[in-house]
Amino acid sequence: MIERTGIVTLKGNPVTLVGPEIKVGDTAPAFTVLANDLSPKTLADYKGRVLIIASVPSLDTPVCDMETRRFNTEAAGLGKDVTILTLSMDLPFAQARWCGAAGVEAVKTLSDHRDASFGQSWGVLIKELRLLGRAVFVVGRDGRVAYVQYLKETTDEPDYAAALAAARNVAG
């Protein structure tokens, strides 16, 4: 498996990302993760939809909490053809509990804890911690990546405006 160093830090400390760097124009890599009800979810389950995919270390941290709540709020202005997924290594039960407590209903949380399938195929698995690094991807209906932002510092928030503009652009 590909390992990339010197790309991101966590609280200023360099970490290693496992997996390839995804670029605009790439075909979105397949993955299998778990929904909050423990059912498997794959990229193919969202075929034909515009996706905003956010990977976060843990919903139980302040920045991940803020980011997921922000995308949940923004979802209302995106239309029915755009689906927002937030992936983390949190257990599905913890994700469901967090969503209930936070009132998050428009963002679908998915757990990569079992196989790190998403983390490895999308190049966001932090080797040293077995957590996902912070990144945002937009995938068009055609299954091609239209936007990528790997956050250099994992504790920083993403560029919401750029990700939302990319999603609106490919949604037409």
Secondary structure per residue as TSV (DSSP state, phi and psi in degrees):
chain	resnum	aa	ss	phi	psi
A	1	M	-	360.0	143.3
A	2	I	-	-69.2	136.1
A	3	E	E	-121.8	132.1
A	4	R	E	-120.3	125.3
A	5	T	E	-115.3	160.9
A	6	G	E	74.2	14.2
A	7	I	E	-99.3	-42.1
A	8	V	E	-133.7	159.6
A	9	T	E	-128.2	159.2
A	10	L	E	-124.3	111.7
A	11	K	T	53.0	41.9
A	12	G	T	84.5	-9.4
A	13	N	E	-95.5	127.0
A	14	P	E	-62.3	140.8
A	15	V	E	-129.9	164.6
A	16	T	E	-102.8	128.6
A	17	L	E	-95.8	134.5
A	18	V	E	-101.4	131.4
A	19	G	S	112.6	168.8
A	20	P	-	-75.9	158.7
A	21	E	-	-81.5	124.2
A	22	I	-	-86.0	137.2
A	23	K	-	-125.0	157.1
A	24	V	T	-56.9	134.4
A	25	G	T	98.5	-19.1
A	26	D	S	-66.3	152.4
A	27	T	B	-72.4	131.9
A	28	A	-	-60.4	125.7
A	29	P	-	-68.3	144.4
A	30	A	-	-68.8	154.4
A	31	F	-	-156.6	159.2
A	32	T	E	-130.6	124.0
A	33	V	E	-133.2	-176.4
A	34	L	E	-116.3	135.7
A	35	A	-	-77.5	172.4
A	36	N	T	-61.9	-23.0
A	37	D	T	-92.6	11.7
A	38	L	S	74.7	5.7
A	39	S	-	-77.0	144.5
A	40	P	E	-71.9	142.3
A	41	K	E	-127.7	138.4
A	42	T	E	-125.1	167.3
A	43	L	G	-58.1	-37.1
A	44	A	G	-60.6	-25.6
A	45	D	G	-64.3	-17.9
A	46	Y	G	-113.0	17.4
A	47	K	T	-55.7	136.9
A	48	G	T	84.4	0.0
A	49	R	S	-107.7	155.6
A	50	V	E	-85.5	131.8
A	51	L	E	-119.6	135.7
A	52	I	E	-105.1	118.9
A	53	I	E	-114.1	117.4
A	54	A	E	-110.5	127.7
A	55	S	E	-105.8	135.4
A	56	V	-	-136.4	152.4
A	57	P	S	-63.4	-50.1
A	58	S	-	-163.0	133.9
A	59	L	T	-62.2	-21.0
A	60	D	T	-87.5	23.1
A	61	T	S	-118.9	153.1
A	62	P	H	-57.4	-46.3
A	63	V	H	-69.5	-41.3
A	64	C	H	-63.8	-39.9
A	65	D	H	-59.7	-50.8
A	66	M	H	-61.1	-44.5
A	67	E	H	-62.3	-47.1
A	68	T	H	-67.8	-39.5
A	69	R	H	-63.1	-40.2
A	70	R	H	-63.7	-47.0
A	71	F	H	-63.8	-34.6
A	72	N	H	-61.7	-43.3
A	73	T	H	-65.9	-43.8
A	74	E	H	-68.4	-23.7
A	75	A	G	-56.0	-34.2
A	76	A	G	-60.4	-29.8
A	77	G	G	-93.5	7.5
A	78	L	T	-99.8	-15.5
A	79	G	-	90.1	168.9
A	80	K	T	-76.9	-14.5
A	81	D	T	-85.5	-4.8
A	82	V	E	-108.8	128.0
A	83	T	E	-114.4	135.0
A	84	I	E	-107.9	124.8
A	85	L	E	-115.6	133.7
A	86	T	E	-116.9	123.3
A	87	L	E	-112.6	139.4
A	88	S	E	-150.5	175.6
A	89	M	S	-88.2	0.5
A	90	D	S	-58.9	147.2
A	91	L	-	-65.0	148.1
A	92	P	H	-54.0	-36.6
A	93	F	H	-64.2	-41.7
A	94	A	H	-67.2	-38.5
A	95	Q	H	-63.1	-44.5
A	96	A	H	-63.1	-42.6
A	97	R	H	-62.2	-45.6
A	98	W	H	-62.1	-46.7
A	99	C	H	-58.8	-42.8
A	100	G	H	-62.8	-44.6
A	101	A	H	-69.7	-32.4
A	102	A	H	-90.3	-9.6
A	103	G	T	70.8	26.9
A	104	V	-	-87.2	115.3
A	105	E	-	-123.4	-25.0
A	106	A	S	-85.2	-22.6
A	107	V	E	-95.5	134.8
A	108	K	E	-95.0	122.5
A	109	T	E	-94.0	137.3
A	110	L	E	-132.1	142.8
A	111	S	E	-104.0	130.3
A	112	D	-	-104.4	14.8
A	113	H	T	-64.1	-31.3
A	114	R	T	-69.4	-56.6
A	115	D	T	-118.4	-6.3
A	116	A	-	55.1	32.2
A	117	S	H	-61.3	-48.1
A	118	F	H	-65.7	-50.1
A	119	G	H	-54.9	-43.1
A	120	Q	H	-74.6	-40.1
A	121	S	H	-78.4	-22.9
A	122	W	T	-104.6	3.2
A	123	G	T	71.2	33.2
A	124	V	-	-122.0	5.0
A	125	L	E	-74.5	120.9
A	126	I	E	-83.3	110.4
A	127	K	T	-56.6	-46.7
A	128	E	T	-67.4	-25.4
A	129	L	T	-120.1	-9.4
A	130	R	T	50.9	44.8
A	131	L	E	-120.8	165.6
A	132	L	E	-91.0	138.8
A	133	G	-	-74.7	161.4
A	134	R	-	-81.5	125.4
A	135	A	E	-155.5	158.3
A	136	V	E	-133.5	133.3
A	137	F	E	-126.9	146.5
A	138	V	E	-120.0	130.5
A	139	V	E	-119.1	130.3
A	140	G	-	-79.6	171.2
A	141	R	T	-56.8	-27.8
A	142	D	T	-78.9	-0.4
A	143	G	S	81.9	10.8
A	144	R	B	-99.6	144.8
A	145	V	E	-75.5	124.9
A	146	A	E	-106.1	-15.5
A	147	Y	E	-156.3	141.0
A	148	V	E	-140.7	132.7
A	149	Q	E	-139.7	109.5
A	150	Y	E	-91.8	123.9
A	151	L	-	-76.8	125.8
A	152	K	S	-61.3	-41.7
A	153	E	B	-111.2	119.4
A	154	T	T	-61.3	-23.5
A	155	T	T	-87.8	1.5
A	156	D	S	-86.6	154.4
A	157	E	-	-83.3	152.4
A	158	P	-	-75.8	173.3
A	159	D	-	-84.4	88.3
A	160	Y	H	-57.3	-46.2
A	161	A	H	-59.7	-42.5
A	162	A	H	-66.9	-42.8
A	163	A	H	-65.6	-43.2
A	164	L	H	-66.8	-38.3
A	165	A	H	-64.4	-41.1
A	166	A	H	-63.4	-41.4
A	167	A	H	-64.6	-42.9
A	168	R	H	-64.5	-38.6
A	169	N	H	-61.5	-48.2
A	170	V	H	-78.0	-19.7
A	171	A	H	-76.1	-20.1
A	172	G	-	82.1	360.0
